[in-house]
Amino acid sequence: MRTILILIAILGFTLQINAQDKKEVSSQISDVVVYLQGAQVTRQAKISIPSGKSELLFTGITPMLNSESMQVSAGRGITILSVNHSIDYLDSKKSDEMSMKLVKRRDELQDSIALAKNTREIYIKEQKMLMSNQSIGGQETGVNVEQLIKATNFFRERLTEIEKTLFSNHQETLEMNKRLEKINRQLNELNAQDDRPTSTIKVTVTADKAANYPVELTYTVHQARWQPFYDIRVNDTDDPVTLVYKAKVFQSTEENWDNVNLTLSTGNPSISNYKPELQTWFLYPTPPPPPSGIVPGLNIMEDDVELEEELIIEDMEVSPRRIKGYSSLGKQYVTTTRQQTTTAFGIQIPYTIPADNQGYDVAVSDHQIEAGYQYATVPKLSPHVYLLAQITDWNELNLLPGQANIYFDNTYQGKTHLDPYTSEDSLNLSIGRDPAILVERELQKDFSSKSFFGNNVKETKTWKITIRNTKNTKASVLVEDQYPISTNSDIKVELEESSGAKVDSKTGILNWTLELAPGETKELRLIYSVRYPKDRDVVVE
C-alpha cells in the first residue's frame, strides 16, 4: 500500500512538472513584409520561461501559413530545440469584440422593434374605439351645433394624429428591420469565421536560467499582395512633374494586421529561385503540315482571320527644358533598400490592414522629377491639343508597371498606364487636354476637285489646319496628319503641298512643330491627289 502511494505521488509530481513546462504564448504581429505575391509575418512575445526544457505554444495563428517558412528566434540564454506546426480544429477562432458589439446592437434593435409593435397595437385599439363610439347623444335627444362641432373636431384631430403616428411607427419599424437584417448577415459571416481552424506552433526550448525572454516567430503566407499605382500631377509647364508613388495592399490571411511596421518588397517568394537547366535537344522528323484551312482531326474549314492594321507614329521631339528632381516624402517617411534583384520600401508610419481582401492605400514616396513638355495634336482624329511630358531620370525611382491618375492644373484628366520597363531612353506620359490651345481641320471645298480622264478619276483634297494659342505664354505644338499610301499600281497618290512638314513617305505621316507666341494663330495646308480607275470605289478622305 505504501509503495502504491509513493508511485501515485511521483506520478502526480511528474504531471505537475509537465503541466508547468507547457506555456501558451500570446503573441502580437509587429512587422509585415508584403511582396508582390505573398507576405512575411513577424510575431513577437515576451515570455517567462523557467530553467530547463519547456514547450511554448503559439496559438490562434492563421491556418494559411507556410509551415516550411517558420523561423523562431529568442534572446540570449535560450536554445531552440524544435519547431512543429499543427492545425487545431477544436480551438477555433472565438468571437471578437466586433461580434460582441453586434450582438448587443442586435438585442437593442429587437427590443426597439418589439416596443414599436406594442405601441402600434395600442394606437390601433384606440383608433377602433373611436370609430365604434362616434354616436353623440341618445336616440331621443339630439345635440346642439356647438357640441357637434367640438365632437367633429376632436374625432378629426385625434384620428389624424393616430394615422400620422401609425405611419411614422411603420417607417421606423421598416428601417430597424433593415438594420437588423444587416447585423444578422454580418454576424453569420463572423460566426462562419469562428468555425475555421487555427494554427498552433509548438516550440521546444531550453533555458539556462528562469527569466523573461523575448521570442520572435516569423512565417510566410500566400494570401497577401500589393500593387503599385500613381498620381501624376502637373500644375504648369514651368513646373516639374509631381509623381506620387502609392500602393494598394490586399490580404485575406484570416488575421488582421493592427498597427504593424509595413515593408513593401518588389520580390516574389513564390517564384522559383533555381536556375533552369538545359536538356539535350533532339531533332525528330515531323509530318508535313495539313492543307491550309483544315484543322487536324476535324473536318471543318477555318474562318479567314483579318489582322488589324496598326498606325505607328514617330516619337516626338521634346523641348530641351529640364527641371532637376528630388524626393520629398520618400526621404521623410520611407526607407528604400536596394538589393541586387529586389527593392524594399520600409514605411515609417504604422498601418492597419484588415483581413478582408480589400485594397488599402499606402503612401510610398513623393517625387518631383525633371521633365520636358510638348503639346501635340492629331486634328484628323481629335479636335483637342494634348500636353505630353517626357521624363528622363526615372530609373532611380524603382517604379513598377501600374495605373496612374493624371491631374493637370488640379483637374482630373483620367487614367493612363505607366510602364517603366520601356526600352526607350525616356518615359513618355500624356498629361491631358489643354483647352487654351485651339485646333481646327476643315476641307477646303473651293480648292478640292474631282475630274475624269478617260477611264481614270482624279480627286484632289485640300485641308486647312488652324492652330491658335490663347494662352499668355508661348507654346510648342507638334501637329500630326497624314495622306493616303497606295498599295495598288492602278492607284496613284501624289502629295502636292505639305506646308514644310516632315514627311514619312512610307507611312504617309506628316509632322509639323510650331512655335506659337501668346495669342498667335498659324495655318497649315495639306493637298494631295489620288488617281484611280473610274470602275473602282476609293475613299480618299
Secondary structure, 3 states (H helix, E strand, C coil): CHHHHHHHHHHHHHHHHHHHHEEEECCEEEEEEECCCCEEEEEEEEEEECCEEEEEEEEEECCCEEEEEEEEEECCCEEEEEEEEEEECCCCCCCCHHHHHHHHHHHHHHHHHHHHHHHHHHHHHHHHHHHHCCCCCCCCCCCCHHHHHHHHHHHHHHHHHHHHHHHHHHHHHHHHHHHHHHHHHHHHHHHHHHCCCEEEEEEEEEECCCEEEEEEEEEEECCEEEEEEEEEEECCCCCCEEEEEEEEEEECCCCCEEEEEEEEECCCCCCCCCCCCCCCCCCCCCCCCCCCCECCCCCCECCCCCCCCCCCCCCCCCCCCCCCCEECHHHHHEEEEECCCCEEEEECCCEEECCCCCCEEEEEEEEEECEEEEEEECCCCCCCCEEEEEECCCHHHCCCCEEEEEEECCEEEEEEEECCCCCCCCEEEEEEECCCEEEEEEECHHHCEEEEECCEEEEEEEEEEEEEECCCCCEEEEEEEECCCCCCCCCEEEEEECCCCEEECCCCEEEEEEEECCCCEEEEEEEEEEEEECCCCCCCC
